[in-house]
């Protein structure tokens, strides 16, 4: 199982970035893919998640409207479009896979402990 995150970088406040997560080594359609972030001084938290089989999406409440998660099943890739970025969005962004999302106790994208495999992270820096 591999998850390769990319697309981070330096952007000015108000700008946009699009992160990509390429997945391999498992049945993509059986999974949910989540984006998580660790910002300075805070624990890792969920940002957005998508249930691949039906495209259902979930967002951390404060990010909904600025972040959009999507998937390209033909490419086994999940994207995170981030708009109107602020310096508070600075951090390392990780993608992770729940490999058997239908077997999750509380349902897809509900519990971080369901995410079995993690990518290496990509750094996002937003300057003021």
C-alpha positions in Angstrom: 0.0 0.0 0.0 1.3 3.4 -1.0 0.0 6.9 -0.7 2.0 9.6 -2.4 1.0 13.2 -1.5 2.2 16.2 -3.4 1.4 19.7 -4.3 2.4 21.6 -1.2 4.4 24.7 -1.4 4.6 28.4 -0.5 1.6 30.6 -1.3 0.5 34.1 -0.3 -2.5 34.6 1.9 -5.7 34.5 -0.2 -4.1 32.2 -2.7 -4.9 28.6 -3.6 -3.1 25.2 -3.7 -4.2 21.8 -5.0 -2.8 18.8 -3.3 -2.8 15.4 -4.9 -2.7 11.9 -3.3 -1.9 9.0 -5.6 -2.9 5.6 -4.2 -1.6 2.2 -5.1 -1.5 -1.4 -3.7 -5.2 -1.7 -2.6 -8.7 -1.7 -4.0 -9.3 2.0 -4.4 -13.1 1.6 -4.7 -13.3 -0.1 -1.3 -11.6 2.8 0.5 -12.1 6.2 1.9 -9.3 8.7 1.5 -8.8 11.5 4.0 -6.7 14.6 4.1 -5.4 15.5 7.5 -3.2 18.3 8.6 -0.8 19.1 11.4 -0.4 22.8 12.0 2.1 24.3 14.4 1.1 23.9 18.0 -1.8 21.6 17.3 -2.5 18.0 17.0 -3.2 16.3 13.7 -6.7 16.9 12.6 -8.9 15.9 9.8 -9.5 18.3 6.9 -11.6 16.4 4.4 -12.5 12.9 3.4 -14.1 11.1 0.5 -15.8 7.7 0.3 -14.5 6.5 -3.0 -17.3 4.2 -4.0 -20.0 6.8 -4.1 -18.1 10.1 -3.9 -19.6 11.2 -0.6 -17.6 13.9 1.0 -17.0 15.0 4.5 -15.3 18.2 5.8 -14.0 19.5 9.1 -16.7 22.2 9.7 -14.4 25.2 9.7 -12.9 24.3 6.4 -16.0 23.6 4.4 -16.4 26.2 1.7 -12.7 26.8 1.3 -11.5 23.2 0.8 -12.9 20.8 -1.8 -12.0 17.1 -1.9 -12.5 15.1 -5.1 -11.3 11.9 -6.7 -10.3 10.7 -10.1 -11.0 6.9 -9.9 -9.3 6.2 -13.2 -6.0 7.6 -11.8 -6.5 6.4 -8.2 -6.0 9.9 -7.1 -7.6 12.2 -4.6 -7.3 15.9 -4.7 -7.7 18.6 -2.1 -8.4 22.0 -3.6 -7.6 24.7 -1.0 -8.8 28.3 -1.6 -8.6 31.5 0.3 -5.7 30.3 2.3 -4.6 32.0 5.5 -1.4 31.7 7.5 -3.3 29.5 9.9 -3.5 26.9 7.2 0.3 26.5 7.3 1.2 22.9 8.2 2.0 19.5 6.9 -0.8 17.8 5.0 -1.2 14.1 4.9 -3.4 11.8 3.0 -4.5 8.5 4.5 -6.6 5.5 3.5 -9.3 3.5 5.3 -8.8 0.4 3.2 -12.1 -1.3 4.1 -14.3 1.7 4.7 -17.6 -0.3 4.7 -16.3 -2.2 7.8 -15.7 0.9 9.8 -17.5 0.9 13.1 -19.0 4.3 12.8 -19.1 4.5 9.0 -16.8 6.0 6.4 -14.7 9.0 7.3 -15.8 9.2 11.0 -12.8 7.9 13.0 -9.2 8.6 12.4 -8.3 5.2 13.9 -9.9 3.6 10.8 -7.2 5.0 8.5 -4.7 2.2 8.0 -2.1 3.7 5.8 -0.6 7.1 5.6 1.4 9.0 3.1 4.5 11.0 3.8 3.0 14.5 4.0 3.4 17.6 2.0 4.3 21.0 3.5 2.0 24.0 2.9 3.2 27.4 3.9 1.0 30.4 3.6 2.7 33.8 4.0 0.9 36.9 5.2 
